[in-house]
Amino acid sequence: MATVALAWLLTRQGVVAPVVSVRTADQLFDVMAAPDLRLTRHQLAELDRASA
C-alpha cells in the first residue's frame, strides 16, 4: 500500500518530495520501490477519485 501511495504522490503536480519514515527494512523496500512503479491512467484516476 505504501508503494502505491508514494508512486501516486510522485505523479502529482506540485509534490516535490514526499516525506516518509520507516521503522523496518520491509518498509524501506516498499518506499524504495515507489519510483519504479508505473501506474496506469485508470489507476491514477481511481486514486485521484479516492483522495477527493
C-alpha positions, 0 to 999 in steps of 0.5 A: 500500500505504501508503494502505491501511495508514494508512486501516486504522490510522485505523479502529482503536480506540485509534490516535490518530495514526499516525506516518509519514515520507516521503522523496518527494512520491509518498509524501506523496500516498499518506499524504495520501490515507489519510483519504479512503479508505473501506474496506469491512467485508470489507476491514477484516476481511481486514486485521484477519485479516492483522495477527493 
